[in-house]
Amino acid sequence: MSEDFTTKSSFCVAPWIHYHRSPIGEHRLCCISEALPSDISDLPYEEIKNSKVMKNVRKQMMSGELPEQCKLCKHSNSHEVYKDILNGEFSHTLDDIVEKTDEDGATTMEPLFLDYRFLACGLTCLTCNPFFSSKWVALAKQTGHHHIEKNDTIDFLNSEFKRVLSKYRWERVSFAGGEPLMQKDHLED
């Protein structure tokens, strides 16, 4: 790719170097983006990376358009937004991103930032909800409110997390979602 699209205001490094999973298995571009279409959430990272959806997101950014999933990162007059923070932290990757990206949005960039959210927290903080705390899930079931079921997604997330953690050379790994270190799997490996 010859054009330096990394200077456009729509550009964010996340679709190139960031891998995020929500506590219920959704793949997102980052922790504040909208979820990507659910038909790719059950796929492993290697298939998501250059899926039609991800290539389209990259092509939009490359052409100067901010994707729909990124609406929280529209620039305001006086506030830095998350894409600006990520772009600054990973500014050393910009030349590689341009070099390793095809015009169709496909990339050979390796992921550098792993952000995994687990549904494993024994707290019921007032600022939280069943999306991030298994204790809130139990409380929601008791009171008959909407809740998130733990299911096979948890097993998928645990096995995928271990696989991608050892496969790539991560510069940054983030565990979040309630109290993620309460998850027994973190203590086993």
Summary of the structure (lengths in Angstrom):
residues: 189
radius of gyration: 17.5
end to end distance: 40.4
largest distance: 57.9
contacts: 536
relative contact order: 0.18
helix: 44%
strand: 10%
